[in-house]
């Protein structure tokens, strides 16, 4: 399920958590940033969102990529 689309339909009644595709966390930093920013855009549309992955982080995600994802979350300001 896509939190961005669900926010358009139910954002006035729900808060969304996670939904960043955990598979993307094993890809490039550009792809990680793009996925994160798309989901975090919920807050710019007036919705409520708590950043996180959609599932447990798989073992093929490097520590460097995970730290980068955590940095994006910390730096994000709606």
C-alpha positions in Angstrom: 0.0 0.0 0.0 1.2 3.5 -0.8 1.0 5.9 2.0 1.1 8.9 -0.4 -2.0 7.7 -2.1 -3.7 6.7 1.1 -2.9 10.1 2.5 -4.9 11.7 -0.3 -7.9 9.6 0.6 -7.7 9.4 4.4 -5.0 11.9 5.5 -7.4 14.0 7.5 -8.1 11.0 9.7 -4.9 8.9 9.8 -1.3 9.2 10.6 1.1 7.1 8.5 4.2 5.3 9.7 7.0 3.6 7.8 6.2 2.8 4.1 9.7 3.5 2.8 10.4 0.4 0.7 13.1 -1.5 2.6 14.4 -3.0 -0.7 15.3 0.5 -1.8 17.7 0.9 1.2 20.1 -1.5 -0.6 20.3 0.7 -3.7 22.0 4.0 -4.4 21.8 7.0 -2.1 20.0 8.9 -4.8 17.3 6.2 -4.9 17.1 6.1 -1.1 16.7 9.9 -1.0 14.0 9.8 -3.7 12.0 7.1 -2.0 12.3 8.9 1.4 11.3 12.3 0.0 8.3 10.9 -1.8 6.9 9.4 1.4 7.9 12.5 3.5 6.0 14.6 1.0 2.9 13.5 3.0 3.6 16.2 5.6 3.9 18.9 2.9 0.4 18.0 1.8 -0.9 18.5 5.3 -0.8 14.9 6.4 0.9 13.3 9.3 3.9 10.9 8.8 6.5 9.1 10.9 9.4 8.0 8.8 10.6 4.4 8.7 10.9 1.4 6.6 8.0 -0.7 5.5 9.4 -3.9 6.9 12.4 -5.1 8.8 15.6 -3.9 7.2 17.0 -6.8 5.1 20.5 -8.1 5.6 21.7 -6.9 2.2 21.4 -3.2 3.3 24.8 -1.9 4.1 25.5 -0.1 7.3 26.5 3.0 5.3 23.1 3.0 3.5 21.2 2.6 6.8 23.1 5.4 8.4 22.3 7.6 5.4 18.6 6.8 5.7 18.8 7.6 9.4 20.5 10.9 8.6 17.7 11.8 6.1 15.1 11.2 8.8 17.0 13.3 11.3 17.6 16.2 8.9 14.0 16.2 7.6 12.0 19.3 8.5 8.5 19.6 7.1 
